[in-house]
Amino acid sequence: MGIDKGTVIAAHGRHYLVQTESICLHCVTRGKKSDVAVGDIVQLKQTSPDQGVIEKIEERKTLLYRSDQYKSKLLAANLTQLFIVVATEPGFSDDLVSRALVAAEAGGIRPHIILNKIDVTESLPKARERVSLYANLGYPVHEVSARTSPEETIAALEPLLKGQSTILIGQSGMGKSSLINLLVPGAELATREISAALDSGKHTTTFTRLFMVDGNTSIIDSPGFQEFGLYHLTEGMLERAFKEFGPHLGHCRFYNCHHLSEPGCSILSAVESGQIPAMRHALYQQLVHESSQKLY
């Protein structure tokens, strides 16, 4: 059988589901390499009616991943958008939201913040106040209620998804699955089928999967997670990934300023004057520290 081309629609360990033009194949990679991500366009060789071997990953436009000091975890490839899902309740982590925004900026992926469960009115003012920090930085925030206003939610989000490859990420309990089920008809059934094909049993929430909505629109669902390590980003990548730092870069007294404690630092002056939120600069400090710790 010859070489075919397809899109990786699910990954579980070293097992992948690849959708070609005509068939969905259960694939493995040659050797022990497992650097394939959901959303990758791959070249593969079909080895049986329902199985194949991935021979090559085609060049990626973008890659979103997280890392700690020991290893990295690929989230998805060839994304154009990132939807960070937060909710009025349970409380969401500002640290995770900020890290996801930095990852998106560093990866050339456009982020949106989706504030779900706005029907929980007693918690709404506080949640709005918290997401206003990101709105003031220029990030779009969209308010929805997947459970109580499904039609309005679809109307708000569908135009943003059209023609894009979008991943939804967020902590458990934010309502990400409810949003996926609204935006992708048959998503629950498809997830069960994918889970059976990957033989991942009851662990249906532990793998990332891609749903093709139409020819040029895809939505990727990812497992909920609590931490977003960015150990792979260098100091230079980090300073450029904080969009509010942009107007101040290049104006420090020292050309190799680290923006941590140096005299005459334009970034630190902007933090003092309130132009840059102190919380964001504290995250920058933490990420620079993490970047210096990696062992892999």
N, C-alpha and C positions, 0 to 999 in steps of 0.2 A: 504494500500500500504506500502511496506517495505522501509527500509533506502537505499538511493542511494548515489553515490558520484559524484561530479562534480567540475568544475572550474568556479569561478566567472569571467564573461567576461565584465560586466558593472555594474556601481553603480550610482544611482541618488537618493540622500536623503537616505531613508531607504528601497529603492526598488533595487533589484539586479536581474541581468540575470545570470543564472547558466547553463553552458553547460555540460550535462552528456554525457555518451557514445552514447545515442540514441536520446536525445531530449534536447531542450533549454527551461528552465522553468523560469517563472517570480516568484521570491521568496521574502519573507520577513523573518525577524528574530523573534524569540520568545521574547515577552516582548518589552521593549523600547531600548534594546541594539542595537547599530549600529556600532560595531567595526569590520565590515567585509570590506576587501579590495579587489580590483580587483587583480586577480592572486591567491587569496586564494583557496585552495582545501578544500571543505566543504562536510559534510555529511548532507543530506536533506531528507525530507519525502515529496513525491508527494501528493498533496491534491486534485488536479483536473487535467484534461488533459494537462493544460498548466501552472499550478501553484504549488508552493511547499513552505515548511517552512525549513529554515536552522536550523539544530539541533546542529551542532558543527563545529568549524573551526579546521582543522588539523594543526599540528605543522608547523610553518613557518620556511623556511630556512633563509629568509631575509625579512625585512620590511623597506620600504622607506616612511618617512613621514616628514612633516614640522609642526612647532608649533609656536604660539605666547604665550604671557604670560597667556592667558585665555583658549586656547583650542588647540588641535592638529588636523591635517588633514592628513588622511592616503592617500598615493599616490598609492602604489602597493605593493604586497607581492610576495615572492618567485622569486625575480629578480636575475639575474646574472650580468646584465650590465645596465649602464645608458649612454644614448647618450644625451649630452648637446648641443643643436643646437643653434649656433650663426650665424650671417651673416655680410657681408660687410656693408649692409644698410638695415633697419635703425640701428643706433648704438645699441650695446648690453651693458648690465650691467655687469661690472667686479665683482661687489659685488654678483650678483646672481650666476654667474659662480663659483666663489670661494666658496660660501655657498653650492652649489650643489656638488662640489668636496669633501667638508668636510663631507656632509651627506653621500655620497657614501663610503668614507673611513670608517666612523663610522659604517656604515651598512654592511660592507663586500661585497660591490657591485663594480665591475670594471667600472670606468668611461672612456668615450671617448668624445672628443670635435669634433663636426662636424661644420666646417666653410663652410656655404652655400653661394650661390650667388657670387662665385669667378669670374663670368663673368662681374661684376661691377668693371672694372679694376681701375677706378680712386680712389675707396675706398679700394682696395685690400692691398696696402702696409701698410696702417695704421692698418687694421684688422689683418694682419699677424704679425705685430709688437706686437699687444696686446695679441694675442694667444701664441706668442713665450714664454711669461712668464710661461705659463702652460706646454708647451712642454719642457722647460728647467727644470721643476720640475719632468719630466718623464711621463707626461700624453700624450697619443697618440692624435694627431690632424689630422683630415682627411679633405681635401679640396674637395668640390663638387659644382656642379651647377645643382640643380634638374630641373630647367626650361630649360636651354640651352644645357645641356649635360646629358640627362636622362640615356642613356645607360652606360656611364662612371660612373655615380653616382651609378647605380645598381651594376656594376662590382666592385666598390670600397667597398660598404657597405654589399652586400649580404654575402660574406664569413665571415664577422665579426658577422653576425646575426645567422648563422647556428648553430643549437643546443643550442641556448641561449634564455633566457627570457629577453627582452630588453625594457626599457621604454625610450621614447623620451620626453624630457622636454625643455622648452625654453620660452622666452617672445613672445608675439604676434608679428607677422610680420617677423619672422625669416625664414619662409618657411617650418615649421614642417609638415603642412598638405600636402604640395607638396611632401615631402619625403615619408610620409606614403602612399600616393596614388601611388607613384612609387614602393614602396617595398611590398605593399599589394594589389594585383589585386582585384578590387571590393570593396575597402575600403569605398568609398563614399556611395555605395549602402548599404553595411553592416551597416554603421553609421546611415543611414536613418531608416533602419529596427530596429536597436537597440533603436533609439530615439523614434520611434513609440511604440515599446514594453514597454519602460519605461514611455511613456506618457510625455516626457519632451519637446514636442512641438518644438518650434523654438530654444530652448536652446541647440542646438546640440553640442556646443563647451564647455558646462559647466560640462561634465562628462568624466570620464576616461573609456577607453574601450580597451579590449584585442582582438587581432586578432591572431588566430592560423594559422600559415603559413604551418606547417606540424606537424607531431606527436610530435616532440621535439623542435620546434622553435615557439616562440610567440613574437609578437611586441605589445607594449602597447602605445597608444596615450593618452596624458594628455592635459587638457586645458592650454592655455598660462597663465602665472602668472608673476607678477612683483617683488614679494617678496618671500624669502625663509627663514622663521624663524626657528631657531634651539635652541629654549629655552629648549628643552628636553635633550640636551647634557650637561653632567657634565664637570667640569674643567678637570678632568682626561681623559675623553673621547675626549675632544677637543684637548689636547696637543698631543694625539696619532693620531688624524685625520689630522694633518698637517704633511704630510710625510717628509717635509724638516726639521722638528724638530727632527726626529728620531735619527740621529747621535749625537745630542747634549744633549738628555735627560739623566739624571743620572750623569751629569758632573757639575751641579751647586754647589755653595758653601753650600747652604742649601738644605737638602733632601726634604723639603716641599715647595720649591721655586714655586711661581706662574708665573714666567717669565713676570712680569709686570714692576717692578722698583727695584727689589732686587739687592744688590751688589753681584758681583761674579756669575751672572747668565750667563750660557753658551749660552742660546738662545739669550739674549740681545747682547752678544758679537758677535754672528754670524750675527745678524741684522746689527750691526755697521760695520762689515767687509764685508758686502754685500753677505754673504753666504745664508742668508734668506732675501727675498725681504721685504722691509719695509711695503709695502702694505698688505702683508700676515700677518705680525705681528700685524698691526693695526686692521685687521679683527679678529684675535685671541683675542685681547683686547676687541673688541666690543662684541664678542660672549661670553666671560667670564662674561662681565657685564650683558648681556641678561640672561645668565644662572642663575644669582643671583636674577633676577626680577620675576621669574614665580610665578603665584598665584594659578594655578590649582593643 
